[in-house]
């Protein structure tokens, strides 16, 4: 325990007969040994540093992972100018917290368990899990020009200009990844978050009907005319003071900042877990929005002389100008609206044209 409170309690345990003494004039001498030596610090003989190389550290291979998948692939050979290949993957990835690893520097971070002595209870969907994933690629020769579906009777300059155009496209569709809904007290001045229940992965208690996914809407909860911000739950859920605050002494209740989440009828659906408990909602309990993208190109080759070709090409990324939303704010405590999306990604539609001489 650090900070002034921990210092005072430690001095009370060891007595005021410590280096530096007490600054309280006439302060009583408290006999040492009121509590066990490790009551404040679990291992007082070691330092309290948290960085690698400070204090005491125990490294072990405690993480584990499991991955299962089904992959299907289909190919359409050139048919009426269309060629296509698609791959679909149905998968599930599970893990307990794994250690971050960087080649050349070894272990860089330790696992964070809800309770280090109950590690198996943190077995959940991996942060990178995507249940469904589809990737497709295809080409299509436009049916323009002599002998084609459109302008079949064209000739001369017009025929040379419209024939031989070919398009290609790439489409990626992926289901959303799992996310935790934390129950952490957020320090307004420092922004630091501390679990309200147990250790490192405190999650809320679920006491009402709460969905496992949502739908992105680009409308601010506080201002329906502001489309620069969005929400994952719309205006369905709001916050109220957590019921635990009612159990605090009346002189201190005003300082209780814990909050609970209510539905549109005002019924509490998520609340902070009791101190020392895990929270009943569970880890990886929400599925974030899925991702998809569509890129395309168009090209044509013109023979200009023997062994020489002029290639005209137009490429476009993110053809439909679809932004990827940032992750929603999911902590049940805090001043930011629950489920709000504070920003969009910087994905934009791009066009690039090129002319190339092949010889």
N, C-alpha and C positions, 0 to 999 in steps of 0.2 A: 504494500500500500504506500503510495507516495502522496505528497502534498501536506499541507499543514495539519489536516485531520490525522493522517497517519503518523506524523511526527509527534503530535500531542499524545496520541494513544500509546506510542512506543515509549515515550518518556514516562508516561504513567505506569507502564509495565516495568521499566528498568529503574524507576525512581529518578529524582532530580539530581542525584549524584552522578551526573554524566558530564563529559567535557563541555564546558561552556555554561553549565549550571542553568538556572532559571532567571528570567528577567522580571519575574513577579516579586516585588518587594515583600519580604517576609513570607514567601510561599512555603507551604508545608513540604516536608521531606516525605515523599511517598515511598514506602518500602518496596523493594524490587520483588519480582516473582509473583505478581498478581495473576498473570496468565503464562502459559507455556512460552518458551523462548521463540517458537516458530508460529505464534498466534497471529502476528502481523505479517511477517515474511515467512513463506513456506520453508525456505532454505536460507536462513540468515547468514550462513557462512559464505554464500556466493554473492556476486554482484547482482544488480537488478537491471543491467543493460539488456536491451532487446535486440540490438544489432548483432550480426554474426561476429563471433570473436569475443563478445562480452557475456558475462554471466555464465550460467551452466546450460548446456544444450544436449538434447538426446535425439540422435538421428536413428531412424529405423524405417524399414520398408513396410509401412502400414497402409499405404494406399492400394487400391485395386480397381480394375476396370473390366468391363465385359461389353462386347459388341456383337450383334447379330444383324444380318441384313439379307434381303432378297433383291436380286438385280435382274431386270428384264430389259432386253435390247431388241429393237426392231429396225429393219432397213427396208426402204422402198427404193428399188433400183429404178433407173431412169424410165419413167412412164409418162408419155405425153408431155415431155419436157420437165417433169418434176422428179427430183431426187431428194430423199429425206432419210435421216437416221436419228433415232431417239433412244434415250436411256432413262429408265426409271428405277429408283432405289427406294425400297421400303426398309427402314432400319430402326434400331433401338440401341442406344449407348448408355450404359450405367456405370457409375463409379462412386467410390468414396473419395474424399479430397486427395488430390495428387500433388506432389511437390513440383514446383516450377523448376525447370532445368535449362541451363544455357550451356552450350558446348564450349568447353575451354575454361569455364569458371565454376563448374560443379553446381551444387545445390544453391538456389538463390532465394527461396522462400519456403516456409514450413506450412504443413497442412493446418487448416483451421477447422476444428471439430466443434459441434455444439457442446458435447461433453467428451473430453478425451478418454474417459473410461467406458464410454458407450459408442465406440466408433462405428459399429455396424449399423446403428440407427441413422447414420448420415449417408447411407447407401441410397443414391437417387440418380435421376437422369443427369447425364453429363451436360455441362454448359454448352457444348457444341452439338448436342443432339438435334438432328433434323429428321423427323419421322418420314417425311416425303421429300424426294428430290428428283426433279426432271430436267434433263438437258437435251435439247434438240438442235439439229443443224440441217439445213436444206438449201437446195438451189432450184430455181425456176426460170426457164427460158420463156420470155414474153412471146405470146403468139401473134407477133406483128410481122408483116412483110409478105412477100410472094409465097404462095402455097400455104400460108398460115391461116388461123381462124379469122383474124382481123386484117384488113387491107391486103387480102390475098391477090388482088389484081393490080397492086401497085408495081411501078417499074421506075427505072432511072434513078435520079438523085433521091427522090422520096423513099424508094425502096431501100437504097443503100443506107439512108439515115435511120430508118425505123427497124430494120431487121438486125438480128443477132444480139439484141440486148438480153442480158442475163442478170437475174437478181439472186442474192443469197441472204440468208438470215440465220441468226442464232437466238434461241430463246432459253432462258433459265428460270425455273420455278422451284422454290424451296419453302418448306413449311417453317414456321417460326421456331425459335429456340426457347428452351425453358428458362424461367427466371424465378428468383426468390422474392417473396414479399417480406421485407424485414420489419421487425419491431424494435427500433432503436431510438434512443433519446438523442436528439441532435442539438449540440451546443450552438446556440444562435451566434455567439461571438467568434468561435473558432471553426465551426462547421464539422467538428469531430462527432462521430456517432458511437454510442455505447449501447450494447444490448440491454434490453429491459428484462429479459427472462433469464437465459442461461448461456454463459460463455459467448462464443463467437458467432453463432448462427441463429440468433433468436428470431423466431417467427411468431405471428399472432395466433391467438385462439380463434377458431372459427365458430361462431355462435348463431349464424343465420345462413341464408341462401346466397352463396357467392360464386360467380362463374369462374371457370378455369381458363377462359380466354375472352377477348374483347374485340372491338372493331375501331380502327383509327378513324377519327373524324377531325378535319382541320377547322375546328371552330373553338375559340377560347371559351373556357367555362365561365369566366368572369365577363367576357364581352363577346356576344354572339356574332358581332360584325367583324371581329378580328380573326382572320384566317392565317395569320403568321404562326399561331400556336394551335396545338391540337389536344385531343384527349383520347384515351383508350377506352374509357367507360362512359363518355359523354357526361351528362349531369346526373347520372344514376346514383352516384355515391358522394356523400359529404362527410365531414368530420364533426365530432362532438367531443366533449371532455370524457376521458376514460372513466368507467365506473369505479376503478380503483381509487380515484381522487376523492370519492365520497368517504372512503375509509380513513383518510388522513385527518389528523387533528384539525379542528376548525381554524386554528391560528396559522396552519401551514397549507391549507387547501388551495389558497390563492397562488401558491408557488408550484403546484402540481401541473405540469405541462403535458402529461400523457394524454393521448387522444385515441378515439375509437372511430371506426368507419360505419356509417349507417346507410341503409338503402333509401330509395325514394319515398318510402313510407315512414322514415325516421326510426326504423328498427335497427339495432346494432347487429352487424354481421361479422366484424372483425374487431378484436380488442387486444390490448397488451397481455401477454402471459403473466402469470404470477411469478414473482422473483424465484429463481431456481428451477423453473419448469421449462420444458422445451417449446411449448406452443403446439396446438393441435392441427394447425393448417398444413404443416409439413414443408419440406424443402422442394424446390423446383416445382412449385404448385401452379404456376401460371405459364401459358404459352404466349410468347411475344408475336407480333405481326410477322407474317411471312414475307419473303423477298422475291421479286421477279424482275426480269429485265428482258429487253427486246432490242437487238441490234440488227442492222440490215445494210446491204450495199447493192449497187447497180453498176454494171460495167459493160463495155462494148469494145471489140477489137476491129480496127479498120485496116485492111491490107493497102499499103500505099506504093509498094514496089516489091520486086522479088526479094524475099528474105527480110522484109521490113514491115513492121506493124505499128500502128498507132493505137494505144490503149487509153480509153477514157473511163474514169472510175469515180464514183461518188459513194462515200462511206458515211454512215450515220450511227452514232452510239446513243442509246436511250431514246429510241425513236419516238416513244409516246411521252417523253418528258416526265417520267415517273420518279418522284423523290422517295428516298428511303427514310422513314421517320426515325428519330433518335429514340432510345429506350424511354418508356414512361417513368414518371416518379412514382414509386410504389411503396415507400416507407409510410406506415400508417400514422407516424408522428411527423411533425414539421409544418412549416407555413406554406409550402408549395402544394397546390391542389392535388389530391390523390388521383393518380392516373394521368396527370397532365403530361403532355409532350412539349418540351420547351423549344425544340428546334427540328428542322429538317436537315437531311444530308445535303451535300453540295452537288448532288447528281443533276446534271443538266443535259439537254439534247445538244449534240454536236454534229456538225456536218463538215466533211473534208472532201475536197475534190482534187483530182490529180490527172495529169496527162503524161503518158510515158511512151517513149519511142523504143521499141524492141528491134534489135538488128543483130 
